[in-house]
């Protein structure tokens, strides 16, 4: 299930300060008009949204695979100790041990 991005104007925003090399800022200012964006700050937000969307999709897919694997292990009748060993071998934290 993909989450639809809501335009920023409909959400509260907070100003931030980041340090960026001058040459990168100049490149952003040159590229922004080619993307039909009003300025480099809009382009930065575009790039962040684009990268974040990809990372969130990967995270969601990973979480879904974890849920499926947990269901299969449970269905096979593995005990909690056995499942913990499997999660450890996979380099993952046992999803049942996550705290809210």
Protein Blocks (a to p, Z undefined) as FASTA:
>chain_A
ZZddddfklpccddddddddfklmmmmmmmmmmnopabfklmmmmmmmmmmmmmmmmmmm
mmmmmmmmmmmmmmnopafklmmmmmmmnopacfklpcZZ
